[in-house]
Amino acid sequence: MSVTVTSAQTHLGHSLGMEKHSVAMEKPAGKASDDMATGINMVIRQDPFSICLDASALLAVSVLLVIGMHTMDHHLLECLIITVPVLLLVRNDYHNFLNLGPGGTPATPAGYARLTWYRIFALRDPFSPPPRDPTQLPSAGILDGLPYRPGPRPTVAGLAPQRQLDQFGSRQMHEKLKATLQELTARNPKKFSTATSCLEKHGFALFARHPLNVCGNGEVCHLHTSDKSMHLNLHPDDIKEILAKGWGQRHPMAWTGWVYTPVPSTFVMVYAPRDENDLRIACKIIEAAIWYTASEKADIEGLLDD
């Protein structure tokens, strides 16, 4: 006999997330491991928070509850009944935070506590663009007429880190994008540089040497090694375009208000490139991020063909 108490799955960025994320690396049977050629097939299983009791455990809990009702103050017993599942829930949620991998927040109880505070103020609608400031430069975005992204949006969880839980990009596309950005800096060393992300604290990032809109010491974008997605800063016009066409979503901490947030309201996640077509769109979006960060025109897509 078993009894299972299961909560509904909720988005990790909007509540005290109850999913348990595990990542497995799968390789085709009978084939050589070649991540550069075939990419990485990542599978994430999300388990809801649950408490499973077999017959012996159920009997023991029942007996303890009956004894408690007759021997303990009822207020204390009520507190225990509420506190135990809450502690288990928090423990599960903390492990979910760790399972998202390294990011801008230290993987410690203190880092988790800070994120728990930030969740209270997280964006409830990551698919609505931020307000447009007519006095801000540059005065307009440059993305226009992007095609719609094929297929449904990926599932996304977390604040810092924020990661895709499915539809992971291939390592081949990731490495090609990284090499293209390195080529951009090699051709324009006075305008751009590459280094470890200031915001993510991990991973490859592109920087503008003379930023107009400063974020993370002029960080234009950074790439995530785990899911192959990226974060960048965009003009509100361009954010509106990529949200409408399904290529990304706003960062849950990109709010405006009296509560401090380490990222601006224009901070956006762009989904991982799955193929060559997605990679070209990602390059166009990075060009728009360069335009917003440094008011510079760049042809990154053209470098793919060199």
BALO-841994 format. One line per 5 residues: number of its first residue (from 1); for each residue z, y, x of N, C-alpha, C. Coordinates in nm, 2 decimals. Layout:
NUM> Z,Y,X,Z,Y,X,Z,Y,X; ... .
***
This chain:
1> 0.00,-0.12,0.08,0.00,0.00,0.00,0.00,0.12,0.09; -0.08,0.22,0.05,-0.08,0.35,0.13,-0.10,0.46,0.04; -0.03,0.57,0.07,-0.04,0.70,0.00,-0.10,0.80,0.09; -0.20,0.87,0.05,-0.26,0.98,0.14,-0.26,1.11,0.07; -0.20,1.21,0.13,-0.20,1.34,0.08,-0.30,1.42,0.16 .
6> -0.41,1.47,0.10,-0.51,1.54,0.17,-0.54,1.68,0.11; -0.55,1.77,0.20,-0.58,1.91,0.16,-0.73,1.94,0.17; -0.77,2.03,0.09,-0.91,2.07,0.10,-0.94,2.13,0.23; -1.07,2.11,0.28,-1.11,2.17,0.41,-1.13,2.32,0.38; -1.09,2.40,0.48,-1.11,2.54,0.47,-1.17,2.59,0.60 .
11> -1.23,2.71,0.60,-1.28,2.77,0.72,-1.17,2.81,0.82; -1.19,2.77,0.94,-1.08,2.79,1.04,-1.05,2.94,1.06; -1.15,3.02,1.04,-1.13,3.17,1.06,-1.07,3.24,0.94; -1.06,3.17,0.83,-1.01,3.24,0.71,-0.87,3.19,0.67; -0.82,3.08,0.72,-0.69,3.03,0.68,-0.63,2.96,0.79 .
16> -0.51,2.90,0.76,-0.44,2.82,0.86,-0.52,2.69,0.88; -0.64,2.69,0.95,-0.73,2.58,0.94,-0.67,2.44,0.95; -0.72,2.35,0.86,-0.66,2.22,0.85,-0.76,2.11,0.89; -0.87,2.15,0.96,-0.96,2.05,1.01,-0.91,2.00,1.15; -0.95,1.88,1.18,-0.93,1.83,1.31,-1.07,1.80,1.37 .
21> -1.11,1.87,1.48,-1.24,1.87,1.53,-1.24,1.78,1.66; -1.32,1.68,1.66,-1.34,1.60,1.78,-1.48,1.60,1.82; -1.51,1.61,1.95,-1.65,1.61,2.00,-1.68,1.49,2.08; -1.79,1.42,2.04,-1.83,1.30,2.12,-1.97,1.33,2.17; -1.99,1.29,2.29,-2.12,1.30,2.36,-2.19,1.16,2.34 .
26> -2.31,1.17,2.28,-2.38,1.04,2.25,-2.51,1.04,2.33; -2.55,0.93,2.39,-2.67,0.92,2.46,-2.75,0.80,2.40; -2.89,0.82,2.39,-2.97,0.72,2.33,-2.95,0.59,2.41; -2.94,0.48,2.33,-2.93,0.35,2.39,-3.06,0.31,2.47; -3.04,0.25,2.59,-3.15,0.20,2.66,-3.23,0.31,2.74 .
31> -3.18,0.43,2.73,-3.25,0.54,2.80,-3.16,0.60,2.91; -3.22,0.65,3.01,-3.15,0.72,3.12,-3.09,0.85,3.07; -2.97,0.88,3.13,-2.91,1.00,3.09,-2.98,1.12,3.16; -3.04,1.20,3.08,-3.11,1.32,3.14,-3.09,1.44,3.05; -2.98,1.50,3.06,-2.95,1.61,2.97,-3.05,1.73,2.98 .
36> -3.10,1.75,3.10,-3.19,1.86,3.12,-3.32,1.83,3.04; -3.36,1.71,3.03,-3.49,1.68,2.96,-3.47,1.65,2.81; -3.36,1.58,2.78,-3.35,1.54,2.64,-3.24,1.63,2.56; -3.17,1.71,2.63,-3.06,1.78,2.57,-2.94,1.70,2.54; -2.84,1.75,2.47,-2.72,1.68,2.44,-2.70,1.67,2.29 .
41> -2.68,1.55,2.25,-2.66,1.53,2.11,-2.51,1.53,2.08; -2.45,1.63,2.02,-2.31,1.64,2.00,-2.28,1.62,1.86; -2.17,1.54,1.83,-2.13,1.51,1.70,-1.99,1.55,1.68; -1.96,1.63,1.58,-1.82,1.68,1.56,-1.78,1.63,1.42; -1.67,1.56,1.42,-1.61,1.50,1.30,-1.49,1.59,1.26 .
46> -1.49,1.63,1.13,-1.39,1.72,1.08,-1.30,1.64,0.99; -1.18,1.62,1.02,-1.08,1.54,0.94,-0.99,1.64,0.87; -0.97,1.64,0.74,-0.87,1.72,0.68,-0.73,1.68,0.72; -0.64,1.78,0.71,-0.50,1.75,0.73,-0.45,1.65,0.63; -0.39,1.54,0.68,-0.35,1.43,0.59,-0.22,1.37,0.64 .
51> -0.14,1.31,0.54,-0.02,1.24,0.57,-0.04,1.10,0.51; -0.04,1.00,0.59,-0.06,0.86,0.54,0.07,0.78,0.55; 0.12,0.72,0.45,0.24,0.64,0.44,0.21,0.50,0.40; 0.25,0.40,0.48,0.24,0.27,0.44,0.36,0.23,0.35; 0.37,0.11,0.30,0.47,0.07,0.20,0.61,0.10,0.26 .
56> 0.63,0.06,0.39,0.76,0.07,0.45,0.80,0.22,0.47; 0.71,0.30,0.51,0.74,0.44,0.53,0.76,0.51,0.40; 0.68,0.47,0.29,0.70,0.53,0.16,0.84,0.50,0.11; 0.88,0.37,0.13,1.02,0.33,0.08,1.13,0.41,0.16; 1.11,0.42,0.29,1.21,0.49,0.37,1.22,0.64,0.33 .
61> 1.11,0.70,0.30,1.11,0.84,0.26,1.18,0.85,0.12; 1.15,0.76,0.03,1.21,0.77,-0.10,1.36,0.75,-0.09; 1.40,0.66,-0.01,1.55,0.63,0.00,1.62,0.75,0.06; 1.55,0.81,0.17,1.61,0.93,0.23,1.62,1.05,0.13; 1.52,1.06,0.05,1.52,1.17,-0.05,1.63,1.15,-0.15 .
66> 1.65,1.03,-0.20,1.76,1.00,-0.30,1.89,1.02,-0.23; 1.91,0.97,-0.11,2.04,1.00,-0.04,2.06,1.15,-0.02; 1.96,1.22,0.02,1.97,1.36,0.04,2.01,1.44,-0.09; 1.96,1.39,-0.20,1.99,1.46,-0.33,2.14,1.44,-0.36; 2.20,1.34,-0.32,2.34,1.31,-0.35,2.44,1.36,-0.24 .
71> 2.39,1.38,-0.12,2.48,1.41,-0.01,2.46,1.55,0.05; 2.35,1.62,0.03,2.31,1.74,0.09,2.31,1.86,-0.01; 2.33,1.97,0.04,2.31,2.09,-0.04,2.17,2.10,-0.09; 2.14,2.13,-0.21,2.01,2.12,-0.26,1.92,2.23,-0.20; 1.97,2.34,-0.16,1.89,2.44,-0.09,1.84,2.39,0.04 .
76> 1.93,2.32,0.12,1.89,2.27,0.25,1.79,2.16,0.23; 1.81,2.08,0.13,1.71,1.97,0.11,1.57,2.03,0.07; 1.57,2.13,-0.01,1.44,2.20,-0.04,1.37,2.25,0.08; 1.45,2.31,0.17,1.40,2.37,0.29,1.34,2.26,0.38; 1.40,2.15,0.39,1.35,2.04,0.47,1.22,1.98,0.41 .
81> 1.22,1.97,0.28,1.10,1.92,0.21,0.98,2.01,0.24; 1.00,2.14,0.24,0.89,2.23,0.27,0.86,2.24,0.41; 0.96,2.24,0.50,0.94,2.27,0.64,0.87,2.16,0.71; 0.89,2.03,0.68,0.83,1.92,0.75,0.68,1.93,0.74; 0.62,1.93,0.62,0.47,1.94,0.61,0.41,2.06,0.67 .
86> 0.49,2.18,0.67,0.44,2.30,0.73,0.43,2.28,0.88; 0.53,2.22,0.94,0.53,2.20,1.09,0.41,2.11,1.12; 0.39,2.00,1.04,0.28,1.91,1.07,0.15,1.98,1.06; 0.14,2.07,0.96,0.02,2.15,0.94,-0.01,2.24,1.06; 0.09,2.31,1.11,0.08,2.40,1.22,0.04,2.32,1.35 .
91> 0.10,2.20,1.36,0.07,2.12,1.48,-0.08,2.08,1.48; -0.13,2.04,1.36,-0.27,2.00,1.34,-0.36,2.12,1.37; -0.32,2.23,1.32,-0.41,2.35,1.34,-0.41,2.39,1.49; -0.30,2.38,1.56,-0.30,2.41,1.70,-0.39,2.32,1.78; -0.39,2.19,1.74,-0.48,2.10,1.81,-0.63,2.13,1.78 .
96> -0.65,2.18,1.65,-0.79,2.23,1.62,-0.83,2.34,1.71; -0.74,2.43,1.73,-0.77,2.55,1.82,-0.80,2.50,1.96; -0.72,2.40,2.01,-0.75,2.35,2.15,-0.89,2.28,2.15; -0.92,2.21,2.04,-1.04,2.13,2.04,-1.17,2.21,2.04; -1.16,2.34,2.01,-1.27,2.43,2.01,-1.31,2.46,2.16 .
101> -1.23,2.43,2.25,-1.26,2.45,2.39,-1.22,2.58,2.45; -1.25,2.61,2.57,-1.21,2.73,2.64,-1.28,2.85,2.58; -1.21,2.96,2.57,-1.27,3.09,2.52,-1.19,3.21,2.57; -1.20,3.32,2.50,-1.14,3.44,2.54,-0.99,3.44,2.52; -0.93,3.35,2.44,-0.79,3.34,2.42,-0.73,3.22,2.50 .
106> -0.62,3.24,2.57,-0.56,3.13,2.65,-0.53,3.02,2.56; -0.55,2.90,2.61,-0.52,2.77,2.53,-0.38,2.74,2.54; -0.29,2.83,2.49,-0.15,2.81,2.50,-0.08,2.84,2.36; 0.04,2.81,2.34,0.11,2.84,2.22,0.11,2.99,2.19; 0.12,3.07,2.30,0.12,3.22,2.29,-0.01,3.27,2.24 .
111> -0.12,3.21,2.30,-0.25,3.25,2.26,-0.28,3.21,2.11; -0.23,3.09,2.07,-0.25,3.05,1.93,-0.17,3.14,1.84; -0.05,3.18,1.88,0.03,3.27,1.79,-0.04,3.40,1.77; -0.11,3.45,1.88,-0.18,3.58,1.87,-0.30,3.57,1.77; -0.37,3.45,1.78,-0.48,3.43,1.69,-0.44,3.42,1.55 .
116> -0.32,3.36,1.53,-0.27,3.34,1.39,-0.25,3.48,1.33; -0.20,3.58,1.41,-0.18,3.71,1.36,-0.32,3.77,1.33; -0.42,3.76,1.42,-0.55,3.82,1.39,-0.62,3.76,1.27; -0.59,3.63,1.24,-0.65,3.57,1.12,-0.63,3.65,0.99; -0.51,3.71,0.99,-0.48,3.79,0.87,-0.58,3.89,0.84 .
121> -0.64,3.95,0.94,-0.73,4.06,0.93,-0.88,4.02,0.95; -0.91,3.89,0.96,-1.04,3.84,0.99,-1.14,3.88,0.88; -1.26,3.90,0.91,-1.37,3.94,0.81,-1.38,3.83,0.71; -1.38,3.86,0.58,-1.39,3.77,0.48,-1.54,3.74,0.45; -1.63,3.83,0.48,-1.77,3.81,0.46,-1.85,3.84,0.59 .
126> -1.87,3.73,0.67,-1.94,3.76,0.80,-2.09,3.78,0.79; -2.14,3.78,0.66,-2.29,3.79,0.64,-2.33,3.93,0.58; -2.24,4.02,0.58,-2.27,4.16,0.54,-2.26,4.25,0.67; -2.37,4.33,0.69,-2.37,4.41,0.81,-2.27,4.52,0.81; -2.23,4.57,0.93,-2.13,4.68,0.94,-2.20,4.81,0.89 .
131> -2.12,4.91,0.86,-2.18,5.04,0.82,-2.25,5.11,0.93; -2.35,5.18,0.90,-2.44,5.25,1.00,-2.39,5.39,1.02; -2.37,5.43,1.15,-2.33,5.56,1.19,-2.45,5.64,1.23; -2.49,5.74,1.15,-2.62,5.81,1.18,-2.61,5.90,1.31; -2.49,5.92,1.36,-2.47,6.00,1.48,-2.48,5.92,1.60 .
136> -2.47,5.79,1.59,-2.47,5.70,1.71,-2.60,5.68,1.77; -2.60,5.67,1.90,-2.73,5.64,1.97,-2.72,5.50,2.03; -2.84,5.43,2.03,-2.97,5.47,1.98,-2.96,5.48,1.82; -3.05,5.56,1.77,-3.04,5.60,1.63,-3.09,5.49,1.54; -3.16,5.39,1.59,-3.22,5.28,1.51,-3.23,5.15,1.59 .
141> -3.24,5.04,1.52,-3.26,4.91,1.59,-3.41,4.89,1.62; -3.44,4.78,1.68,-3.58,4.75,1.71,-3.63,4.62,1.65; -3.54,4.54,1.59,-3.59,4.42,1.53,-3.65,4.45,1.39; -3.77,4.39,1.37,-3.84,4.41,1.25,-3.93,4.29,1.22; -3.91,4.24,1.10,-4.00,4.13,1.06,-3.98,4.00,1.13 .
146> -3.85,3.97,1.16,-3.82,3.84,1.21,-3.85,3.73,1.11; -3.90,3.61,1.15,-3.92,3.50,1.06,-3.78,3.45,1.01; -3.78,3.38,0.90,-3.66,3.32,0.86,-3.63,3.19,0.94; -3.50,3.17,0.97,-3.46,3.06,1.05,-3.48,2.93,0.97; -3.55,2.83,1.02,-3.56,2.71,0.94,-3.43,2.63,0.92 .
151> -3.41,2.58,0.80,-3.30,2.50,0.77,-3.17,2.58,0.73; -3.07,2.51,0.70,-2.94,2.58,0.66,-2.87,2.63,0.78; -2.78,2.72,0.76,-2.70,2.78,0.86,-2.60,2.67,0.92; -2.57,2.67,1.05,-2.47,2.58,1.10,-2.33,2.61,1.05; -2.24,2.51,1.05,-2.10,2.54,1.02,-2.03,2.60,1.14 .
156> -1.96,2.71,1.12,-1.90,2.78,1.23,-1.75,2.79,1.21; -1.67,2.78,1.31,-1.52,2.78,1.30,-1.46,2.86,1.42; -1.34,2.91,1.40,-1.27,2.98,1.50,-1.29,3.13,1.51; -1.19,3.19,1.58,-1.20,3.33,1.61,-1.23,3.36,1.75; -1.15,3.31,1.84,-1.17,3.33,1.98,-1.11,3.21,2.05 .
161> -1.19,3.10,2.07,-1.33,3.10,2.06,-1.39,3.08,1.92; -1.51,3.13,1.90,-1.58,3.10,1.78,-1.70,3.01,1.82; -1.71,2.89,1.75,-1.81,2.79,1.79,-1.88,2.73,1.67; -2.00,2.68,1.69,-2.07,2.60,1.59,-2.01,2.46,1.59; -2.01,2.40,1.48,-1.96,2.27,1.46,-2.07,2.17,1.44 .
166> -2.19,2.22,1.43,-2.31,2.13,1.42,-2.43,2.21,1.46; -2.55,2.14,1.45,-2.68,2.20,1.49,-2.67,2.26,1.64; -2.62,2.18,1.73,-2.61,2.23,1.87,-2.74,2.24,1.93; -2.76,2.35,2.01,-2.88,2.36,2.09,-2.89,2.26,2.20; -3.01,2.24,2.25,-3.03,2.15,2.36,-2.99,2.22,2.49 .
171> -2.95,2.14,2.59,-2.92,2.19,2.72,-3.05,2.25,2.79; -3.16,2.19,2.76,-3.29,2.24,2.81,-3.31,2.38,2.77; -3.30,2.41,2.64,-3.32,2.55,2.60,-3.21,2.65,2.66; -3.09,2.60,2.67,-2.98,2.68,2.72,-3.01,2.71,2.87; -3.05,2.62,2.95,-3.08,2.64,3.09,-3.20,2.73,3.10 .
176> -3.30,2.72,3.02,-3.42,2.80,3.02,-3.38,2.94,2.99; -3.30,2.97,2.89,-3.26,3.10,2.86,-3.18,3.16,2.97; -3.09,3.09,3.03,-3.01,3.14,3.14,-3.10,3.17,3.26; -3.20,3.09,3.29,-3.29,3.12,3.40,-3.37,3.24,3.37; -3.41,3.26,3.25,-3.49,3.38,3.21,-3.41,3.51,3.23 .
181> -3.28,3.50,3.19,-3.19,3.62,3.21,-3.17,3.65,3.36; -3.16,3.54,3.44,-3.15,3.56,3.59,-3.27,3.62,3.65; -3.39,3.58,3.59,-3.51,3.64,3.64,-3.52,3.78,3.60; -3.47,3.82,3.48,-3.47,3.96,3.44,-3.39,4.04,3.54; -3.27,4.00,3.58,-3.19,4.07,3.67,-3.25,4.08,3.81 .
186> -3.32,3.97,3.85,-3.38,3.97,3.98,-3.50,4.07,3.99; -3.56,4.09,3.88,-3.67,4.19,3.87,-3.62,4.34,3.85; -3.50,4.35,3.79,-3.45,4.48,3.76,-3.30,4.49,3.81; -3.28,4.48,3.94,-3.14,4.47,4.00,-3.06,4.60,3.98; -3.13,4.71,3.96,-3.07,4.84,3.94,-3.03,4.86,3.79 .
191> -3.08,4.78,3.70,-3.05,4.80,3.56,-2.96,4.69,3.51; -2.97,4.56,3.56,-2.89,4.45,3.51,-2.83,4.37,3.62; -2.73,4.30,3.57,-2.66,4.20,3.66,-2.61,4.08,3.58; -2.57,3.97,3.64,-2.52,3.86,3.57,-2.38,3.82,3.64; -2.29,3.77,3.56,-2.16,3.73,3.61,-2.09,3.65,3.50 .
196> -1.97,3.61,3.52,-1.89,3.55,3.42,-1.85,3.65,3.31; -1.85,3.61,3.19,-1.83,3.70,3.08,-1.69,3.76,3.09; -1.68,3.89,3.06,-1.55,3.97,3.05,-1.48,3.94,2.92; -1.55,3.91,2.82,-1.49,3.89,2.69,-1.46,3.74,2.67; -1.55,3.65,2.70,-1.53,3.51,2.68,-1.44,3.45,2.79 .
201> -1.44,3.51,2.91,-1.36,3.46,3.03,-1.42,3.33,3.08; -1.52,3.28,3.02,-1.59,3.16,3.06,-1.74,3.18,3.03; -1.82,3.12,3.11,-1.97,3.12,3.07,-2.04,3.24,3.13; -2.17,3.22,3.13,-2.27,3.31,3.19,-2.29,3.43,3.10; -2.30,3.55,3.16,-2.32,3.67,3.08,-2.42,3.77,3.15 .
206> -2.49,3.85,3.07,-2.58,3.95,3.12,-2.51,4.08,3.10; -2.52,4.17,3.20,-2.45,4.30,3.20,-2.56,4.41,3.22; -2.54,4.52,3.16,-2.62,4.65,3.18,-2.54,4.73,3.28; -2.60,4.78,3.39,-2.53,4.86,3.49,-2.50,5.00,3.44; -2.58,5.05,3.34,-2.56,5.18,3.29,-2.55,5.18,3.14 .
211> -2.45,5.13,3.08,-2.44,5.11,2.94,-2.42,5.24,2.86; -2.48,5.25,2.75,-2.47,5.36,2.66,-2.35,5.33,2.56; -2.35,5.21,2.50,-2.24,5.16,2.42,-2.17,5.05,2.50; -2.05,5.09,2.55,-1.98,5.00,2.64,-1.90,4.90,2.56; -1.91,4.77,2.60,-1.83,4.66,2.55,-1.82,4.56,2.66 .
216> -1.70,4.53,2.70,-1.68,4.44,2.81,-1.75,4.48,2.94; -1.72,4.60,2.99,-1.79,4.65,3.11,-1.94,4.65,3.11; -1.99,4.68,2.99,-2.14,4.68,2.98,-2.20,4.54,2.95; -2.12,4.45,2.90,-2.17,4.32,2.87,-2.27,4.32,2.76; -2.39,4.27,2.78,-2.50,4.26,2.68,-2.48,4.14,2.59 .
221> -2.46,4.03,2.66,-2.45,3.90,2.58,-2.38,3.80,2.67; -2.32,3.70,2.61,-2.28,3.58,2.69,-2.31,3.45,2.62; -2.34,3.35,2.70,-2.38,3.22,2.65,-2.27,3.12,2.65; -2.26,3.03,2.55,-2.16,2.93,2.54,-2.21,2.80,2.59; -2.15,2.74,2.69,-2.20,2.61,2.74,-2.18,2.50,2.64 .
226> -2.07,2.50,2.56,-2.04,2.39,2.47,-2.14,2.37,2.36; -2.16,2.47,2.28,-2.25,2.46,2.16,-2.38,2.53,2.18; -2.40,2.60,2.29,-2.52,2.67,2.33,-2.55,2.80,2.24; -2.45,2.84,2.16,-2.47,2.97,2.09,-2.44,3.08,2.18; -2.44,3.21,2.13,-2.41,3.32,2.22,-2.36,3.43,2.13 .
231> -2.29,3.53,2.20,-2.23,3.65,2.14,-2.30,3.77,2.20; -2.32,3.87,2.12,-2.38,3.99,2.17,-2.35,4.11,2.08; -2.39,4.23,2.13,-2.37,4.35,2.05,-2.51,4.40,2.00; -2.51,4.44,1.88,-2.64,4.48,1.82,-2.62,4.61,1.74; -2.73,4.68,1.72,-2.73,4.80,1.63,-2.72,4.75,1.49 .
236> -2.65,4.82,1.40,-2.63,4.77,1.26,-2.76,4.74,1.19; -2.87,4.81,1.23,-3.00,4.78,1.17,-3.04,4.64,1.20; -3.03,4.61,1.33,-3.07,4.47,1.38,-2.97,4.36,1.33; -2.85,4.40,1.31,-2.75,4.30,1.26,-2.80,4.27,1.11; -2.83,4.37,1.04,-2.88,4.34,0.90,-3.00,4.25,0.90 .
241> -3.09,4.27,1.00,-3.21,4.18,1.00,-3.18,4.04,1.03; -3.09,4.01,1.13,-3.06,3.87,1.17,-2.98,3.80,1.06; -2.89,3.88,1.00,-2.81,3.82,0.89,-2.90,3.78,0.77; -3.00,3.87,0.74,-3.08,3.84,0.63,-3.18,3.72,0.66; -3.22,3.70,0.78,-3.31,3.60,0.82,-3.24,3.47,0.86 .
246> -3.11,3.47,0.87,-3.03,3.35,0.90,-3.01,3.31,1.04; -3.03,3.41,1.13,-3.02,3.37,1.28,-2.88,3.38,1.33; -2.79,3.44,1.26,-2.65,3.45,1.31,-2.56,3.50,1.21; -2.44,3.54,1.25,-2.33,3.59,1.16,-2.24,3.68,1.25; -2.17,3.77,1.18,-2.08,3.86,1.25,-1.95,3.78,1.30 .
251> -1.90,3.83,1.41,-1.77,3.77,1.46,-1.66,3.80,1.37; -1.57,3.71,1.34,-1.46,3.74,1.24,-1.37,3.84,1.28; -1.36,3.88,1.41,-1.27,3.99,1.46,-1.34,4.12,1.47; -1.47,4.13,1.42,-1.54,4.25,1.43,-1.52,4.34,1.31; -1.39,4.37,1.29,-1.35,4.45,1.18,-1.33,4.60,1.22 .
256> -1.31,4.69,1.13,-1.27,4.82,1.16,-1.14,4.85,1.08; -1.06,4.93,1.14,-0.93,4.96,1.08,-0.82,4.99,1.18; -0.70,5.00,1.13,-0.59,5.04,1.21,-0.54,4.93,1.30; -0.57,4.80,1.28,-0.53,4.69,1.36,-0.63,4.68,1.48; -0.57,4.67,1.60,-0.66,4.66,1.72,-0.73,4.53,1.72 .
261> -0.86,4.54,1.76,-0.94,4.42,1.78,-1.01,4.43,1.92; -1.02,4.33,2.00,-1.09,4.34,2.13,-1.24,4.35,2.13; -1.30,4.33,2.01,-1.45,4.34,2.00,-1.49,4.45,1.90; -1.60,4.51,1.92,-1.65,4.62,1.83,-1.70,4.56,1.70; -1.72,4.64,1.60,-1.77,4.60,1.47,-1.91,4.55,1.47 .
266> -1.98,4.57,1.59,-2.12,4.53,1.60,-2.13,4.40,1.68; -2.02,4.33,1.70,-2.02,4.20,1.77,-2.07,4.09,1.68; -2.17,4.01,1.73,-2.24,3.91,1.65,-2.25,3.78,1.72; -2.24,3.67,1.65,-2.28,3.54,1.70,-2.42,3.51,1.66; -2.50,3.46,1.75,-2.64,3.41,1.73,-2.64,3.26,1.75 .
271> -2.69,3.19,1.66,-2.69,3.04,1.66,-2.77,2.99,1.78; -2.73,2.87,1.82,-2.79,2.80,1.94,-2.94,2.78,1.92; -3.02,2.81,2.01,-3.17,2.77,2.00,-3.18,2.62,2.01; -3.25,2.57,1.90,-3.28,2.43,1.89,-3.41,2.38,1.96; -3.50,2.48,1.97,-3.63,2.44,2.02,-3.70,2.57,2.08 .
276> -3.82,2.56,2.12,-3.89,2.67,2.18,-3.90,2.79,2.09; -3.93,2.76,1.96,-3.94,2.87,1.87,-3.81,2.95,1.85; -3.70,2.88,1.84,-3.57,2.94,1.83,-3.54,3.02,1.96; -3.58,2.96,2.08,-3.56,3.03,2.20,-3.63,3.17,2.21; -3.75,3.17,2.16,-3.82,3.30,2.16,-3.76,3.40,2.07 .
281> -3.71,3.36,1.96,-3.63,3.45,1.87,-3.50,3.50,1.93; -3.43,3.41,2.00,-3.31,3.44,2.07,-3.34,3.55,2.18; -3.46,3.54,2.25,-3.50,3.63,2.35,-3.52,3.77,2.29; -3.59,3.77,2.17,-3.61,3.90,2.10,-3.48,3.96,2.06; -3.38,3.88,2.02,-3.25,3.94,1.98,-3.18,3.99,2.10 .
286> -3.19,3.92,2.22,-3.13,3.98,2.34,-3.19,4.11,2.38; -3.32,4.12,2.36,-3.39,4.25,2.39,-3.33,4.36,2.30; -3.30,4.32,2.17,-3.24,4.42,2.08,-3.10,4.46,2.13; -3.02,4.36,2.19,-2.89,4.38,2.24,-2.90,4.48,2.36; -3.00,4.46,2.45,-3.02,4.55,2.56,-3.05,4.69,2.51 .
291> -3.13,4.70,2.41,-3.16,4.83,2.35,-3.04,4.90,2.30; -2.95,4.82,2.23,-2.83,4.89,2.18,-2.73,4.92,2.29; -2.72,4.83,2.39,-2.62,4.85,2.49,-2.66,4.96,2.59; -2.78,4.96,2.63,-2.83,5.05,2.74,-2.94,5.14,2.70; -2.99,5.13,2.58,-3.11,5.21,2.54,-3.23,5.19,2.63 .
296> -3.24,5.06,2.67,-3.35,5.02,2.76,-3.44,4.92,2.69; -3.57,4.93,2.71,-3.67,4.83,2.66,-3.68,4.72,2.77; -3.68,4.60,2.72,-3.70,4.48,2.81,-3.78,4.38,2.74; -3.86,4.31,2.82,-3.95,4.20,2.77,-3.90,4.07,2.82; -3.80,4.02,2.75,-3.75,3.89,2.80,-3.83,3.77,2.75 .
301> -3.89,3.78,2.63,-3.98,3.68,2.58,-4.09,3.66,2.67; -4.15,3.77,2.73,-4.26,3.75,2.81,-4.23,3.68,2.94; -4.10,3.68,2.98,-4.07,3.61,3.10,-4.07,3.46,3.08; -4.06,3.41,2.96,-4.07,3.27,2.93,-4.21,3.21,2.97; -4.31,3.29,2.97,-4.45,3.25,3.00,-4.49,3.26,3.14 .
306> -4.40,3.33,3.22,-4.43,3.35,3.36,-4.41,3.22,3.44 .
***
